[in-house]
Amino acid sequence: MIQIQKQMEGLTVQETEINHMKSKTEPVLKTKLSLFKNISRITWTKVNEPHDPTIAGFMVVPETQEIKRFEFDPQIASGTYIADRLWEMMDPKTQC
């Protein structure tokens, strides 16, 4: 019984530490995500859906007001390939 109480106390301490770390890191992550969204102007329409692994969305190129849609299958295209294509699409001089 005493051993179970000690384990419960240990778990309570761990929970407190995790909540403290979460409260510090969550706002930073939200700020970074907001910054990335503002810079890239990407709107994600499909990401991490269990039945469909494709990544899809669109972006608006400010200089031309052109809407560029994209869809990638991460099982076929590497992360580097996808990132490179998205950067190219953001460039107003590139025809994608």
Backbone torsions as a table, in degrees:
resi	resn	phi	psi	omega
1	MET	NA	-43.0	179.9
2	ILE	-64.7	-38.1	179.8
3	GLN	-64.2	-39.5	178.7
4	ILE	-65.4	-40.3	178.4
5	GLN	-63.1	-40.3	178.4
6	LYS	-64.8	-40.8	178.1
7	GLN	-64.5	-40.5	177.9
8	MET	-63.1	-42.3	177.5
9	GLU	-62.4	-42.3	178.5
10	GLY	-62.4	-41.8	178.3
11	LEU	-65.6	-37.4	178.0
12	THR	-63.8	-41.5	178.0
13	VAL	-64.1	-44.0	178.6
14	GLN	-61.5	-41.5	179.0
15	GLU	-61.9	-42.2	179.1
16	THR	-62.8	-43.0	179.6
17	GLU	-64.6	-41.7	179.9
18	ILE	-64.8	-44.1	178.4
19	ASN	-62.7	-37.2	178.2
20	HIS	-65.1	-45.1	179.3
21	MET	-63.8	-41.2	179.7
22	LYS	-61.8	-42.0	-178.0
23	SER	-66.6	-24.3	178.2
24	LYS	-86.8	-38.4	-174.1
25	THR	-86.4	-30.9	-176.3
26	GLU	-59.6	-47.6	178.8
27	PRO	-62.7	-35.3	179.0
28	VAL	-65.3	-44.3	179.1
29	LEU	-63.7	-41.6	178.6
30	LYS	-62.4	-40.1	178.7
31	THR	-65.0	-43.2	179.3
32	LYS	-64.2	-43.6	179.0
33	LEU	-62.0	-40.6	178.0
34	SER	-63.0	-42.7	178.8
35	LEU	-62.1	-47.0	179.6
36	PHE	-61.2	-39.9	179.9
37	LYS	-65.0	-42.7	180.0
38	ASN	-66.3	-37.3	-179.9
39	ILE	-71.8	-47.0	-173.4
40	SER	-81.9	-26.0	-175.1
41	ARG	58.2	32.5	178.2
42	ILE	-91.3	135.1	170.8
43	THR	-114.1	117.6	-178.1
44	TRP	-84.2	130.8	178.2
45	THR	-108.5	-21.2	-179.0
46	LYS	-152.5	114.5	178.4
47	VAL	-147.1	131.8	174.0
48	ASN	56.6	39.1	173.6
49	GLU	-83.3	131.9	-172.6
50	PRO	-58.9	-35.7	-177.4
51	HIS	-87.6	-10.2	-175.9
52	ASP	-144.3	109.7	-175.3
53	PRO	-78.4	-3.9	-175.1
54	THR	-67.6	154.0	177.1
55	ILE	-113.0	125.2	-176.2
56	ALA	-140.9	159.3	177.2
57	GLY	172.2	-161.7	177.4
58	PHE	-152.6	163.7	177.3
59	MET	-140.8	155.4	175.6
60	VAL	-111.7	125.2	177.2
61	VAL	-85.6	114.0	-172.8
62	PRO	-59.0	-38.5	-175.5
63	GLU	-65.8	-33.0	-175.9
64	THR	-112.8	-9.5	-174.7
65	GLN	58.0	22.1	179.0
66	GLU	-81.0	137.1	175.6
67	ILE	-96.5	123.3	179.6
68	LYS	-114.9	121.8	178.9
69	ARG	-95.8	152.0	177.9
70	PHE	-146.0	156.6	174.1
71	GLU	-154.9	127.7	-179.2
72	PHE	-130.3	148.3	173.4
73	ASP	-107.3	108.6	-176.8
74	PRO	-67.7	-9.7	174.7
75	GLN	-79.7	-17.5	179.5
76	ILE	-108.0	-46.8	-176.6
77	ALA	-97.4	138.3	178.6
78	SER	-73.7	162.2	176.7
79	GLY	-59.8	-37.7	178.8
80	THR	-65.0	-43.8	179.1
81	TYR	-60.3	-47.1	-178.8
82	ILE	-61.8	-46.2	179.7
83	ALA	-61.1	-44.0	179.3
84	ASP	-61.3	-43.9	179.9
85	ARG	-63.9	-40.7	179.1
86	LEU	-64.1	-42.1	177.0
87	TRP	-61.1	-42.2	178.1
88	GLU	-61.2	-41.1	-179.0
89	MET	-65.0	-29.3	179.3
90	MET	-72.7	-20.3	-178.7
91	ASP	-78.4	119.6	-177.2
92	PRO	-65.2	-17.6	-179.0
93	LYS	-83.4	-11.7	-176.7
94	THR	-93.5	134.2	175.5
95	GLN	-96.4	107.9	178.5
96	CYS	-117.1	NA	NA
